[in-house]
């Protein structure tokens, strides 16, 4: 819990805003990300990693496994085989969101 809290606060330092669209109502909600870097991935092997983000607690569409209907990276060499969306603690008006992503890398090119 302490690690998650520390991570949530560090996300405020370097954050980017991404938008997710809920398929059924076509509403958008914001999610704040830190700059995420993957330092090492094995080619042609599947691996899992976490992407943490923060969502305003009063957002119109709370993120969950039901509201996130697709996920993609802006890199054709990284294919997502599966993902899971979990929410965690709430603090000072924000909810911690954890996206667990299973990927396969076909090349080390960006």
Secondary structure as the mmCIF struct_conf table of DSSP 4:
data_model
#
loop_
_struct_conf.conf_type_id
_struct_conf.id
_struct_conf.beg_label_comp_id
_struct_conf.beg_label_asym_id
_struct_conf.beg_label_seq_id
_struct_conf.end_label_comp_id
_struct_conf.end_label_asym_id
_struct_conf.end_label_seq_id
HELX_RH_AL_P HELX_RH_AL_P1 UNK A 2 UNK A 11
TURN_TY1_P TURN_TY1_P1 UNK A 12 UNK A 13
BEND BEND1 UNK A 14 UNK A 14
STRN STRN1 UNK A 15 UNK A 21
TURN_TY1_P TURN_TY1_P2 UNK A 23 UNK A 25
STRN STRN2 UNK A 28 UNK A 34
HELX_LH_PP_P HELX_LH_PP_P1 UNK A 35 UNK A 36
TURN_TY1_P TURN_TY1_P3 UNK A 43 UNK A 44
BEND BEND2 UNK A 45 UNK A 45
STRN STRN3 UNK A 46 UNK A 56
TURN_TY1_P TURN_TY1_P4 UNK A 57 UNK A 58
BEND BEND3 UNK A 60 UNK A 61
TURN_TY1_P TURN_TY1_P5 UNK A 65 UNK A 67
BEND BEND4 UNK A 74 UNK A 74
TURN_TY1_P TURN_TY1_P6 UNK A 76 UNK A 77
STRN STRN4 UNK A 78 UNK A 91
TURN_TY1_P TURN_TY1_P7 UNK A 92 UNK A 93
STRN STRN5 UNK A 94 UNK A 105
BEND BEND5 UNK A 106 UNK A 106
BEND BEND6 UNK A 108 UNK A 108
#
